[in-house]
Amino acid sequence: MPSLNSSCLSWVDYDSGTMYLTFHSGRSYTLRGVPEHHYHGLLHASSAGWYFNTYLKGRY
């Protein structure tokens, strides 16, 4: 599971359309039906929190 250099997300993993996220607060999300390009986008975003809020939260 890749670690993120993020002030809010501690790690993310992806497997067959399912993204697993854990925040530094301890809160975890399992998002289903996520296209793989969003996984790579999150990993390479200058702000993982912004990417999550903009492209993932409430959509998957």
Backbone torsions as a table, in degrees:
resi	resn	phi	psi	omega
1	MET	NA	118.8	-178.8
2	PRO	-68.0	138.9	173.0
3	SER	-85.3	153.6	179.2
4	LEU	-115.8	144.3	172.0
5	ASN	-88.9	82.1	-173.1
6	SER	-139.4	146.3	178.1
7	SER	-79.5	-13.4	-179.2
8	CYS	-121.0	-35.0	-179.1
9	LEU	-98.2	132.8	178.6
10	SER	-97.2	-34.3	175.0
11	TRP	-160.0	163.0	179.1
12	VAL	-144.1	146.6	174.2
13	ASP	-139.7	158.5	-176.5
14	TYR	-144.4	134.8	177.8
15	ASP	-151.5	115.3	173.1
16	SER	49.2	50.5	176.1
17	GLY	87.5	-0.8	178.4
18	THR	-112.1	126.3	179.4
19	MET	-109.3	132.9	178.7
20	TYR	-113.0	126.6	-177.8
21	LEU	-127.5	140.7	172.2
22	THR	-129.4	132.6	179.3
23	PHE	-95.7	158.7	178.0
24	HIS	-58.9	-25.9	178.7
25	SER	-70.2	-14.6	-177.3
26	GLY	100.8	-12.4	178.5
27	ARG	-68.8	137.2	179.8
28	SER	-121.7	148.1	176.5
29	TYR	-128.6	144.0	169.0
30	THR	-120.7	115.9	-178.4
31	LEU	-110.0	127.0	-177.9
32	ARG	-107.6	148.4	178.6
33	GLY	79.4	22.1	-178.3
34	VAL	-84.7	123.8	175.5
35	PRO	-63.5	145.5	-176.3
36	GLU	-58.7	-30.2	-178.7
37	HIS	-63.2	-26.2	176.7
38	HIS	-71.4	-34.0	175.5
39	TYR	-61.0	-49.4	-180.0
40	HIS	-67.0	-36.9	176.9
41	GLY	-61.3	-42.7	178.6
42	LEU	-64.6	-43.0	-179.6
43	LEU	-63.2	-32.5	-175.4
44	HIS	-103.2	2.1	-178.8
45	ALA	-69.2	146.2	176.5
46	SER	-69.7	-23.0	175.0
47	SER	-138.4	106.4	-179.1
48	ALA	-64.5	-36.8	178.6
49	GLY	-63.3	-43.5	177.1
50	TRP	-62.6	-44.1	-179.7
51	TYR	-61.6	-45.4	178.1
52	PHE	-58.2	-50.6	-178.2
53	ASN	-64.9	-35.0	-175.9
54	THR	-81.1	-42.6	-171.1
55	TYR	-111.5	-17.9	-172.4
56	LEU	-118.2	-47.2	-174.0
57	LYS	-60.6	127.1	179.1
58	GLY	79.5	-1.8	-179.9
59	ARG	-106.8	-27.7	-177.6
60	TYR	-128.6	NA	NA
